[in-house]
Amino acid sequence: MTDKTKITLIYVGIAVFAAFIVTMFIIIGNGVDRTLEEDNRIATDVGREQAQEMLRLENDLVATNQAGDEVRLSELKDKVWIMAQFFAACPNCAARNGDHLVKLYQEYKDNPDFHVVCVTVDPETDDPARLQEYAETLGADISDWWFLTGDHETLHHYMEEEMKFLAVRERVKQEDIDREGRYAHDMGVAVFGKGLVMKEKKDLLFARQQGPELYEHFEGLLTKAIEEALAQ
């Protein structure tokens, strides 16, 4: 083997080794990034001493409850209440409302300062009679759990602009409608304290899909926000 060949092989070996080292750094770096991202997602708000003010409702909403009565959100200004979007035919809402919301309702309904509000994103279909039937299936008492309907544009505008819920999107593919329902909407549960101040908002359905650790973390944050607000 000539000296020139030996030198060439040495350089090739060095290049291959360098490429290997770079590749390993990239792989390890990506793994660290994913771990940090996961840790940050799980650890969101950990160690926070008290729920912070996310927003304050400056304008009122007039809507119709399941009994056909006109109500205003301002009636809840001295209460602690949780808020969620829904529509009666939504399979995801059925899972969330029948599990997560009912659980919170059962835990706090004996407190006269606690209330639950669900606002439909499909008011053309969800009239008071339909809402009353829906409420009965969940064991909801109208005195402390409202299911609200009203003008489509008014409801959507208020939830998106005033409450900062994600915009509602109407699905077009029939297979998606059959599986998920007509509307894609924000599945978050918001906690409002006295003074119509939003203290917390978390998507428990999403959290449960990700695993028990995130679900328990989010559930704990909502519960903590409710208890702190009730104590004020």
C-alpha positions in Angstrom: 0.0 0.0 0.0 1.5 3.4 -1.0 1.8 6.3 1.3 -0.7 8.2 -0.8 -3.3 5.4 -0.3 -2.6 5.3 3.4 -3.1 9.1 3.7 -6.4 8.8 1.7 -7.7 6.1 4.0 -6.8 8.0 7.1 -8.7 11.1 5.8 -11.7 9.0 4.9 -11.7 7.4 8.3 -11.6 10.8 10.0 -14.4 12.0 7.8 -16.6 9.0 8.6 -15.9 9.3 12.4 -16.7 13.1 12.3 -20.0 12.4 10.5 -20.8 9.8 13.1 -20.1 12.2 16.0 -22.2 15.0 14.3 -25.1 12.5 13.8 -25.0 11.4 17.4 -25.1 15.0 18.6 -28.1 15.7 16.5 -29.9 12.6 17.7 -29.1 13.3 21.4 -30.0 17.0 20.9 -33.4 16.2 19.4 -34.0 13.8 22.3 -33.2 16.4 24.8 -35.4 19.0 23.0 -38.3 16.5 23.1 -37.7 15.7 26.7 -37.6 19.4 27.6 -40.7 20.1 25.6 -42.5 17.3 27.4 -41.3 18.4 30.8 -42.4 22.0 30.0 -45.8 20.8 28.9 -46.4 18.7 31.9 -44.9 21.3 34.3 -47.0 24.2 33.1 -48.1 26.2 36.1 -46.4 23.8 38.6 -45.4 25.7 41.7 -47.8 28.5 41.0 -49.1 29.7 44.4 -52.4 31.0 43.2 -54.4 31.0 40.0 -53.7 34.2 38.0 -56.3 36.5 36.3 -56.3 35.4 32.6 -59.1 37.8 31.6 -62.1 39.7 32.9 -65.4 39.8 31.1 -66.1 43.4 30.3 -69.4 42.9 28.4 -72.5 40.9 29.3 -74.1 38.0 27.4 -77.8 37.6 27.3 -78.9 34.0 26.4 -81.8 31.5 26.9 -81.4 28.6 29.4 -82.9 25.1 29.2 -86.2 26.3 30.8 -86.6 29.0 28.1 -85.8 31.8 30.5 -83.6 34.7 29.6 -80.5 34.9 31.7 -77.4 37.1 31.9 -73.8 36.0 32.7 -73.6 39.1 34.9 -76.0 37.3 37.3 -73.0 35.1 38.2 -70.6 38.0 39.1 -70.6 37.0 42.7 -70.2 33.3 42.0 -67.5 30.9 41.0 -68.4 29.1 37.8 -67.0 26.8 35.2 -67.7 27.4 31.5 -67.6 25.0 28.5 -68.8 25.0 24.9 -70.8 22.1 23.6 -73.6 21.0 21.3 -76.0 18.3 22.0 -75.0 16.0 19.1 -71.3 16.2 19.8 -69.8 12.9 20.8 -66.7 14.5 22.3 -68.9 16.8 24.4 -70.9 13.8 25.6 -67.7 12.2 26.9 -66.4 15.4 28.5 -69.7 16.6 30.0 -70.7 13.1 31.2 -67.4 12.6 32.9 -65.3 15.7 33.6 -68.0 18.3 34.1 -70.3 16.0 36.1 -67.4 15.1 38.3 -66.7 18.8 39.1 -70.5 19.5 39.5 -71.0 16.7 42.0 -68.0 17.8 44.0 -69.0 21.4 44.4 -72.8 21.6 43.7 -73.6 21.8 47.4 -71.7 25.1 47.6 -74.2 27.9 46.9 -71.5 30.0 45.3 -70.7 27.4 42.6 -72.3 27.3 39.2 -71.8 25.6 35.8 -72.5 27.1 32.4 -72.5 25.3 29.0 -73.1 27.3 25.9 -74.1 25.6 22.7 -72.2 26.3 19.4 -75.2 25.0 17.5 -78.1 27.2 18.6 -80.2 26.5 15.5 -80.5 22.9 16.6 -80.2 23.1 20.4 -83.4 24.8 21.4 -84.5 25.0 25.1 -86.4 21.7 24.9 -83.4 19.9 23.5 -81.2 21.4 26.2 -83.6 20.4 28.9 -83.5 16.8 27.8 -79.7 17.0 27.7 -79.5 18.5 31.2 -81.7 15.8 32.6 -79.4 13.1 31.3 -76.6 14.6 33.3 -78.6 15.2 36.4 -78.1 19.0 36.1 -80.3 21.3 38.2 -81.2 24.5 36.5 -80.5 26.4 39.7 -76.8 25.8 39.4 -76.2 24.4 35.9 -77.3 26.4 32.8 -77.3 25.1 29.3 -77.6 28.2 27.1 -78.7 28.9 23.6 -79.5 32.0 21.6 -78.5 33.9 18.5 -75.8 32.1 16.6 -73.7 35.1 15.7 -74.0 36.6 19.2 -73.0 33.5 21.0 -70.0 32.7 18.7 -68.8 36.3 18.8 -69.0 36.5 22.6 -67.2 33.2 23.2 -64.5 34.0 20.7 -63.9 37.7 21.3 -64.9 38.1 25.0 -64.0 34.7 26.4 -61.1 34.1 24.0 -62.2 30.6 23.1 -61.0 29.2 19.8 -63.1 29.9 16.8 -65.7 27.3 15.9 -65.2 25.5 12.6 -67.9 23.6 10.7 -66.8 20.3 9.3 -67.5 19.5 5.7 -66.5 15.9 5.2 -69.4 13.5 6.1 -67.0 10.9 7.6 -65.6 13.6 9.9 -69.1 14.7 10.8 -70.2 11.1 11.6 -67.2 10.6 13.8 -66.7 13.9 15.5 -69.9 15.9 15.0 -70.8 18.9 12.8 -68.6 21.4 14.6 -65.0 21.5 15.7 -64.8 23.7 18.7 -62.8 24.6 21.8 -63.1 21.7 24.3 -61.5 23.7 27.2 -63.1 24.1 30.6 -62.7 27.6 32.1 -62.9 28.6 35.7 -64.3 32.0 36.5 -64.0 33.6 39.9 -66.0 36.3 41.5 -66.0 39.5 39.4 -66.3 37.5 36.2 -62.6 36.9 36.1 -61.2 33.8 34.3 -58.8 32.1 36.6 -57.9 28.9 34.7 -58.7 27.1 31.4 -57.7 23.5 30.5 -58.8 20.9 28.0 -59.4 17.7 30.1 -60.5 15.7 27.1 -57.2 16.3 25.3 -55.3 15.7 28.5 -57.0 12.3 29.0 -56.0 11.3 25.4 -52.4 12.1 26.2 -52.3 10.0 29.4 -53.2 9.9 33.1 -50.3 12.1 34.2 -51.3 15.1 32.1 -55.0 14.6 32.9 -54.4 14.5 36.6 -52.2 17.6 36.3 -54.8 19.6 34.4 -57.6 18.3 36.7 -55.6 19.4 39.7 -55.1 22.9 38.3 -58.9 23.3 37.6 -59.8 22.0 41.1 -57.2 24.3 42.7 -58.5 27.3 40.8 -62.1 26.5 41.9 -61.2 26.1 45.6 -59.1 29.2 45.7 -61.8 31.3 44.0 -64.5 29.9 46.4 -62.2 30.8 49.4 -62.0 34.4 48.4 
